[in-house]
């Protein structure tokens, strides 16, 4: 089979991958051994299905690969889907993994006397500028976003911004950096995402895999 005819599934690197793989396996997809080899530099892997390949990319890039048709299916957090809001994506299934929340945090010293309901203009460090602006604009607050891709918790202590918007799981990282969660923007879980064009051109195949993942979640 030609590489361009294969079904490509995009999976996120990192923490979510560990939670996603039992579902991928339960849906009947087993990657080649190199997928689990920490020394492998491969990014594209064969599977037990000759017509299916898996690519492993950054969590933020999964949505882009699927939206532009480079991959047909993927697993992405709804934080990523909210940020990019690609109309080419269809998210038929909440997989219930990667649970966390997208939250606003600020130094504990500030939070003691602060009320988010009184904000009118704020400066925030985040890798979610679109979500952050929309969230605050909905209540008339102007959010000036400083885009960072990591180490968000350093921004307040170094004077970049007083507040941050980031993913929070246990809250331990915030606590360790003297920050306090003051507002939750959204609860986050990972979703199965599908390229809408692929759903039209390969309907039986795509709906078959959606159902396979649905059953895997039920199991």
KOLGU-150249 format. One record per atom (N, C-alpha, C): x, y, z. Coordinates in steps of 0.2 Angstrom, whole numbers, padded with zeros to 4 digits, always signed. Last residue first. Layout:
N
XYZ;...
This chain:
219
-0076-0002+0140;-0072-0007+0143;-0068-0005+0149;-0079+0011+0135;-0084+0007+0139;-0081+0001+0142;-0067+0013+0127;-0069+0018+0133;-0074+0014+0138;-0069+0004+0117;-0063+0003+0122;-0064+0008+0128;-0080+0008+0111;-0081+0002+0115;-0075+0001+0119;-0075+0020+0105;-0080+0020+0110;-0081+0014+0114;-0065+0014+0097;-0063+0018+0103;-0069+0019+0108;-0074+0008+0088;-0069+0004+0091;-0066+0008+0097;-0081+0019+0083;-0084+0015+0087;-0080+0010+0091;-0070+0025+0076;-0074+0029+0081;-0077+0024+0086;-0068+0015+0066;-0063+0016+0072;-0066+0021+0077;-0080+0016+0059;-0078+0010+0062;-0073+0011+0068;-0079+0029+0054;-0084+0027+0059;-0083+0021+0062;-0068+0027+0045;-0068+0031+0050;-0073+0030+0056;-0073+0017+0036;-0067+0016+0040;-0067+0020+0046;-0084+0023+0030;-0085+0016+0034;-0079+0015+0038;-0079+0035+0025;-0084+0035+0030;-0084+0029+0034;-0069+0043+0018;-0068+0036+0020;-0073+0035+0026;-0074+0056+0015;-0071+0052+0009;-0070+0044+0011;-0079+0061+0027;-0083+0060+0021;-0081+0056+0016;-0068+0060+0035;-0075+0056+0037;-0080+0056+0032;-0059+0068+0029;-0058+0060+0029;-0064+0057+0031;-0065+0080+0032;-0065+0078+0025;-0064+0070+0025;-0063+0080+0046;-0070+0080+0043;-0070+0078+0036;-0053+0071+0056;-0053+0076+0051;-0060+0075+0047;-0056+0069+0073;-0057+0066+0067;-0056+0072+0062;-0051+0065+0090;-0053+0070+0085;-0052+0067+0078;-0055+0060+0106;-0054+0058+0100;-0056+0063+0094;-0049+0071+0119;-0054+0069+0115;-0051+0065+0109;-0045+0073+0137;-0043+0072+0130;-0049+0069+0126;-0051+0087+0147;-0050+0080+0146;-0048+0079+0138;-0053+0100+0158;-0050+0097+0152;-0049+0090+0152;-0063+0114+0162;-0061+0107+0164;-0058+0104+0158;-0058+0131+0162;-0061+0125+0159;-0059+0119+0162;-0054+0141+0171;-0057+0143+0164;-0061+0137+0161;-0055+0145+0188;-0055+0139+0183;-0058+0141+0176;-0045+0155+0198;-0051+0154+0194;-0050+0149+0189;-0034+0154+0206;-0039+0159+0208;-0046+0158+0204;-0021+0146+0213;-0026+0145+0208;-0032+0150+0210;-0006+0153+0218;-0012+0151+0220;-0017+0151+0214;+0012+0151+0220;+0006+0153+0216;+0000+0150+0219;+0025+0147+0224;+0022+0152+0227;+0016+0155+0224;+0030+0135+0218;+0032+0142+0215;+0028+0148+0218;+0023+0125+0224;+0030+0125+0224;+0033+0132+0222;+0010+0128+0219;+0012+0128+0226;+0019+0129+0227;+0011+0124+0206;+0009+0131+0208;+0012+0132+0215;+0014+0110+0207;+0019+0115+0204;+0017+0122+0206;+0002+0105+0213;+0009+0105+0217;+0014+0110+0214;-0009+0104+0207;-0008+0110+0210;-0001+0111+0213;-0013+0093+0200;-0013+0092+0207;-0012+0099+0210;-0015+0101+0187;-0018+0095+0189;-0018+0094+0196;-0018+0114+0176;-0017+0112+0183;-0019+0105+0184;-0012+0124+0163;-0015+0118+0165;-0013+0116+0172;-0013+0142+0164;-0010+0136+0163;-0014+0130+0165;-0010+0159+0165;-0015+0154+0163;-0012+0148+0161;-0004+0170+0177;-0003+0166+0172;-0010+0162+0171;+0000+0187+0183;-0004+0181+0183;-0002+0177+0177;+0010+0197+0182;+0008+0195+0189;+0004+0188+0189;+0024+0195+0171;+0017+0196+0172;+0015+0194+0179;+0038+0197+0174;+0035+0197+0167;+0028+0198+0167;+0044+0195+0186;+0041+0202+0184;+0039+0202+0177;+0048+0183+0191;+0053+0187+0187;+0050+0194+0184;+0037+0178+0197;+0043+0180+0201;+0048+0184+0198;+0028+0177+0186;+0027+0181+0191;+0033+0183+0195;+0035+0167+0177;+0033+0174+0175;+0032+0178+0181;+0037+0154+0181;+0042+0159+0183;+0040+0166+0181;+0026+0146+0177;+0026+0148+0184;+0032+0153+0186;+0029+0143+0164;+0024+0148+0165;+0025+0151+0172;+0037+0134+0157;+0040+0138+0163;+0035+0144+0165;+0032+0137+0140;+0033+0133+0145;+0036+0137+0151;+0029+0146+0130;+0027+0139+0128;+0029+0134+0134;+0020+0161+0131;+0026+0157+0133;+0024+0150+0131;+0014+0177+0126;+0014+0170+0124;+0021+0167+0127;+0005+0187+0136;+0012+0186+0134;+0012+0179+0133;-0010+0196+0133;-0007+0190+0134;+0000+0190+0131;-0021+0206+0141;-0015+0207+0137;-0011+0200+0138;-0038+0207+0141;-0032+0203+0143;-0026+0204+0139;-0051+0216+0148;-0046+0216+0142;-0039+0212+0145;-0067+0211+0152;-0060+0212+0154;-0055+0211+0148;-0080+0207+0149;-0078+0214+0148;-0071+0216+0151;-0083+0194+0149;-0085+0198+0155;-0082+0205+0155;-0077+0190+0138;-0084+0188+0139;-0087+0192+0145;-0064+0192+0139;-0068+0197+0135;-0075+0196+0136;-0059+0181+0146;-0060+0187+0149;-0064+0193+0145;-0060+0171+0136;-0063+0170+0142;-0064+0177+0146;-0053+0176+0125;-0060+0175+0124;-0064+0175+0131;-0040+0177+0130;-0043+0183+0128;-0051+0182+0128;-0038+0163+0133;-0038+0167+0138;-0041+0174+0136;-0039+0157+0120;-0044+0155+0125;-0044+0160+0131;-0028+0163+0114;-0035+0164+0111;-0040+0162+0117;-0016+0160+0122;-0019+0167+0122;-0026+0168+0119;-0010+0149+0130;-0017+0149+0127;-0019+0156+0126;+0002+0150+0136;+0002+0147+0129;-0005+0146+0126;+0004+0165+0146;+0001+0159+0144;+0003+0156+0137;+0003+0178+0157;+0008+0174+0153;+0004+0167+0152;-0006+0193+0156;-0006+0186+0158;-0001+0183+0154;-0013+0208+0163;-0007+0205+0159;-0006+0198+0161;-0029+0215+0163;-0024+0211+0166;-0019+0209+0161;-0042+0226+0167;-0036+0225+0162;-0031+0221+0166;-0051+0224+0177;-0054+0227+0170;-0048+0226+0165;-0057+0214+0191;-0052+0215+0186;-0055+0219+0180;-0066+0210+0200;-0065+0217+0200;-0060+0219+0194;-0066+0197+0200;-0072+0200+0198;-0071+0207+0197;-0055+0192+0207;-0055+0192+0199;-0061+0196+0196;-0048+0200+0220;-0055+0198+0218;-0055+0198+0210;-0035+0200+0232;-0037+0201+0226;-0044+0197+0224;-0028+0197+0244;-0032+0203+0244;-0035+0205+0237;-0022+0185+0241;-0025+0186+0248;-0030+0192+0248;-0015+0186+0229;-0022+0182+0229;-0025+0184+0236;-0003+0191+0232;-0007+0195+0228;-0014+0192+0229;+0004+0180+0238;+0004+0187+0242;-0001+0191+0239;+0003+0170+0229;-0001+0169+0235;-0002+0176+0239;+0002+0175+0212;+0006+0174+0218;+0001+0174+0224;-0010+0166+0202;-0006+0172+0204;-0003+0171+0210;-0019+0158+0189;-0015+0158+0195;-0011+0165+0196;-0032+0151+0180;-0029+0157+0181;-0025+0156+0188;-0033+0135+0171;-0034+0139+0177;-0030+0146+0177;-0039+0121+0165;-0036+0127+0163;-0038+0132+0168;-0036+0104+0173;-0041+0110+0172;-0036+0116+0169;-0037+0087+0169;-0034+0092+0173;-0039+0098+0171;-0036+0071+0163;-0040+0075+0167;-0036+0081+0170;-0032+0061+0154;-0028+0067+0154;-0032+0073+0158;-0048+0054+0148;-0041+0053+0150;-0038+0060+0150;-0060+0053+0142;-0060+0053+0149;-0053+0052+0152;-0063+0054+0129;-0060+0048+0131;-0059+0048+0138;-0077+0059+0120;-0072+0061+0126;-0070+0055+0129;-0079+0060+0103;-0078+0056+0109;-0074+0059+0114;-0079+0067+0091;-0085+0064+0093;-0085+0060+0100;-0074+0081+0085;-0072+0078+0091;-0078+0074+0094;-0068+0087+0070;-0074+0084+0073;-0072+0080+0079;-0060+0100+0062;-0060+0095+0066;-0067+0093+0069;-0061+0111+0054;-0060+0105+0050;-0060+0099+0055;-0061+0122+0062;-0068+0120+0059;-0067+0113+0056;-0051+0124+0076;-0051+0122+0069;-0058+0119+0067;-0047+0130+0088;-0054+0130+0086;-0054+0129+0078;-0036+0132+0096;-0035+0133+0089;-0042+0133+0086;-0041+0132+0110;-0036+0137+0108;-0036+0138+0100;-0049+0120+0110;-0052+0127+0112;-0047+0133+0109;-0040+0110+0108;-0046+0111+0103;-0049+0118+0104;-0032+0111+0119;-0029+0112+0112;-0035+0114+0107;-0041+0108+0129;-0038+0114+0129;-0035+0116+0122;-0045+0095+0126;-0050+0100+0123;-0047+0107+0125;-0031+0086+0119;-0035+0088+0125;-0040+0094+0122;-0032+0073+0107;-0030+0079+0109;-0034+0082+0115;-0028+0061+0095;-0030+0061+0102;-0027+0068+0105;-0034+0057+0079;-0029+0059+0084;-0032+0060+0090;-0035+0053+0061;-0038+0053+0068;-0032+0055+0073;-0027+0057+0050;-0035+0056+0049;-0038+0056+0056;-0015+0069+0046;-0017+0063+0050;-0025+0063+0049;-0015+0079+0037;-0009+0075+0037;-0010+0069+0041;-0026+0087+0037;-0027+0081+0034;-0020+0077+0033;-0027+0098+0045;-0024+0099+0039;-0024+0093+0035;-0031+0093+0058;-0035+0098+0054;-0033+0099+0047;-0021+0084+0061;-0027+0081+0059;-0031+0086+0055;-0010+0093+0064;-0009+0087+0059;-0016+0085+0057;-0016+0101+0074;-0014+0104+0067;-0013+0098+0062;-0018+0092+0084;-0024+0095+0081;-0022+0098+0074;-0005+0089+0087;-0009+0084+0085;-0015+0087+0082;+0002+0100+0093;+0003+0099+0086;-0002+0093+0083;+0001+0099+0106;-0002+0105+0103;-0002+0104+0095;+0009+0088+0109;+0001+0088+0110;-0002+0094+0107;+0020+0083+0097;+0019+0087+0103;+0011+0087+0103;+0018+0066+0090;+0020+0073+0090;+0018+0076+0096;+0019+0051+0082;+0020+0054+0089;+0022+0061+0088;+0008+0042+0071;+0014+0047+0072;+0013+0050+0079;+0005+0026+0065;+0004+0030+0070;+0010+0036+0070;-0004+0018+0051;+0002+0021+0054;+0001+0025+0060;-0012+0005+0043;-0012+0010+0048;-0005+0012+0051;-0012-0006+0035;-0014+0001+0032;-0014+0006+0037;-0008-0017+0042;-0003-0014+0037;-0005-0007+0034;-0009-0017+0059;-0013-0016+0053;-0009-0013+0048;+0000-0016+0069;-0002-0023+0067;-0007-0023+0061;+0010-0002+0062;+0005-0006+0067;+0004-0013+0065;+0024+0009+0061;+0019+0004+0058;+0015+0001+0064;+0027+0026+0065;+0027+0019+0066;+0022+0015+0063;+0036+0041+0065;+0031+0037+0062;+0032+0030+0063;+0048+0045+0072;+0042+0048+0073;+0035+0045+0070;+0062+0037+0078;+0057+0037+0074;+0051+0041+0076;+0073+0035+0087;+0072+0042+0085;+0066+0043+0080;+0073+0025+0101;+0071+0026+0094;+0070+0033+0093;+0076+0023+0114;+0081+0025+0110;+0079+0026+0103;+0064+0018+0120;+0066+0025+0122;+0072+0027+0117;+0052+0009+0111;+0060+0009+0112;+0062+0016+0114;+0039+0008+0108;+0041+0008+0115;+0048+0008+0116;+0040+0008+0094;+0036+0013+0097;+0038+0014+0105;+0047-0003+0090;+0051+0003+0090;+0047+0009+0094;+0037-0013+0088;+0041-0013+0094;+0045-0006+0095;+0022-0005+0081;+0028-0009+0081;+0032-0008+0087;+0006-0004+0090;+0011-0001+0086;+0017-0006+0086;-0010-0010+0088;-0004-0011+0092;+0002-0009+0088;-0027-0008+0090;-0021-0005+0086;-0015-0006+0091;-0039-0011+0096;-0036-0016+0092;-0030-0013+0088;-0043-0004+0107;-0047-0003+0100;-0044-0007+0095;-0034-0007+0116;-0040-0010+0117;-0045-0009+0111;-0024+0002+0111;-0023-0006+0111;-0029-0009+0112;-0029+0014+0114;-0027+0013+0107;-0027+0005+0107;-0031+0013+0128;-0037+0013+0124;-0035+0012+0117;-0017+0012+0132;-0022+0006+0134;-0028+0007+0130;-0012+0025+0127;-0011+0018+0124;-0015+0013+0126;-0017+0036+0135;-0020+0034+0129;-0019+0027+0126;-0008+0037+0146;-0015+0035+0147;-0019+0033+0141;+0004+0039+0140;+0003+0034+0144;-0004+0032+0146;+0001+0051+0133;+0002+0045+0129;+0001+0039+0133;+0000+0061+0143;-0006+0059+0140;-0005+0052+0136;+0014+0064+0145;+0010+0061+0150;+0003+0058+0147;+0022+0063+0129;+0021+0065+0136;+0016+0061+0140;+0014+0066+0113;+0020+0064+0117;+0018+0066+0124;-0001+0061+0105;+0003+0066+0109;+0009+0063+0113;-0004+0054+0089;-0004+0053+0096;+0001+0058+0099;-0013+0052+0074;-0008+0056+0078;-0009+0056+0085;-0014+0040+0062;-0017+0042+0069;-0011+0046+0072;-0018+0037+0045;-0013+0040+0050;-0017+0042+0056;-0020+0025+0033;-0024+0029+0038;-0018+0031+0044;-0012+0027+0017;-0013+0024+0024;-0017+0028+0028;-0009+0032+0005;-0016+0029+0006;-0017+0026+0013;+0004+0036+0005;-0001+0042+0005;-0009+0039+0006;+0011+0025+0004;+0011+0028+0011;+0005+0033+0011;+0002+0011-0004;+0006+0017-0004;+0005+0021+0002;+0004-0006+0000;+0000+0000+0000;+0004+0006+0000;
